[in-house]
Amino acid sequence: MSFKTLTSSAVALLLLVGPAAAVTVKNTSGKEISIGIDYGSKQQVKKVAADQSATFECKDGCGVTGPWGFSWMASGNATMNTNGKSLITG
């Protein structure tokens, strides 16, 4: 197998795999918030600093909870904005 064939095969494989799905939560408030991510079999809590974002994998769908008082089902490459009181999906 030539180097050119090997390189072409590697590029084709990368295109088939594609990027991992990641959900982003943007904190638009002036204080740190905590968000919970529920993957079904495991849970994770992330802190998001004021005016910063947190990104996490969510390829099979996950629940996201935070200071806004309810959960949101996320999947794919969704972006969520919150001021710590309300949730705006984008």
Secondary structure by P-SEA (a helix, b strand, c coil): ccaaaaaaaaaaaaaaacccbbbbbbbcccbbbbbbbbcccbbbbbbbcccbbbbbbcccbbbbbccccbbbbbccbbbbbbcccccccc
